[in-house]
Amino acid sequence: MATIETTFEQVIVPVTHDLGDFKVNRTLPAKTRTMVGPFIFVDEFGPARLPAGRGMDVRPHPHINLATVTYLFEGAIEHRDSIGSHQVIQPGAINLMTAGRGIVHSERSPEELRPQGPSLYGMQTWLALPDGREEVDPAFDHVPASGLPLIEDGRARARVLMGTLWGASAATRCDSPTIYADIELGPNGSLLIESGADERALMVVGGEAELDGQSLDRFTLYVLKPGYEAKLSSAGGGRIMLMGGQAFSTRRYVFWNFVSSSRDRINQAKADWKALRLPLVPGDDQEFIPLPEFPKTVSYP
């Protein structure tokens, strides 16, 4: 059996934010590491059942130079953005919002689910956009579960969400080489984790799992050694997210909802939002999240 020194490059324990009705486990950015491939922000939220009559309400807020990826295991989120996109996000679908030069969006529980109390369980990740593509036009792409490759092998199944894995490719937009997959292992199921991507990480989001016989803690991000092909297994069944891709050669900075290779560009975005120079969200233009003085998410000194 491989040892932890040969299997993992890094182990990142989540910082848990208790939002009252549900908890968010954040592993990136961390003090010890800011990126895995293009992934520069990794949040796992839930599982939770919100009180009857309540819902999740993330008011309109801006992004630049990144793409947000929302993926649900349970529940639903209503997405609206400043380019006119309106999509109810359902479990199993990939929802990629490319901010590029700038976009504003809101995320809320659908009204029809609030009376009984909506469930909430899923992932939101951010992808830094690569050099030369940070200022692309904003866009929104929705790929339903039926449009994503599903690999099944006995007690293991994996849905390829982005990139190419196990010989199958997702149609999801990738601005830089990216891998992202939702792996479900039944009791005594196993799957080999391919070694092709520059950087890869695993997170157990349900049940239990082991990598080469080493138990993995839930919601912890395990960054694999480059080039190491590992065997993921589960005695009782588990759900695991695999993410990564091509390593970035230039640094990315993070302040609140802004990501960029330029601190000056982030400062410009901060000024633009403070002065409300960014576009409003059609259908959700009555409130917004103000620019925080001391955000929880920041990765430059």
Phi, psi and omega in degrees: 000134178293151177268166181299331180292328181270337184272314188250136172278327183200149175235120185246112179281135184290152166265124185261125176254119179270110182264012178096287181279340178202165181247148177240129177254115184250127178247333175229142356285149177238164179299327184271345181198141180250337185216152166230106191059224178279351183290117183242355180209127180225114176240135168246133181232144183080192005287143182208153170241117183283152180300150178305135180086353181253173178196171173277132179225098173261105185295164180308136181207158187260162171218153170222154167057026179213173170233132175267142177236117179250130183219124185250144170264324179215155174090196181206148177228132177266118182257133170226146178218173188285352174264007174097004179290141176216114186215129169274115184278127183244159180304139175091347180265151174259134179233110187247114176253113180268112183285318181054234183288350174149135177209154176236137179214164175231155180223119185220156172290135178302143183303322185291344180267349186289322183304320181269354182089104185286149172273157183211119183197117180176197183231140162233127179233156173243142174248125173292139176276144187285167176307136179087350181232009182294329185253031177293167177295142177295149183204161175226129180234130177241123177241113182292163180305324181293343180263006181249136181298137177242119180260125180234133180212090179064247184269011180232141174217147181218131175260122180277115185266324178212144176077200183240125179215142177052036176080006181237145182239135174275151180276000183298138178303136174228118178278340170219160182304122188222144169235141179203130183210150176251112185252130175239123179249129172280176177307128182064023176275157179208160182203139176277133176268115184298154187253010189290322185290150178303312184227138182217149177213153180236146173219125174280124182247355177194148180068217180217158180203160176229150173242116185050041176086356179264126182293139180252130178284142181294138175071003173274142180263120180254112179270121185278151173298139178302136176078000183269121177267117188243157179255118177267132182216165178210130178284318185252356183106141181196166178236131188223137174259133176248132181214157177157204180148203183288135178291144177273138180268345178243148186289148172242139178255151179229130169221114181058242182262010184252136176230136178195160172279353183238124176293327177298321179295321177296318179297324177295318178296321177299315180294320180298317182287322179298325180269003181055044177271354179272154186293155178274170180262114178302131181086354179207063187243018184262350180208167180200164175269119179290159178296122180281148177285322180231086182288157177286334182252109178205140184224018171240154186292000000 
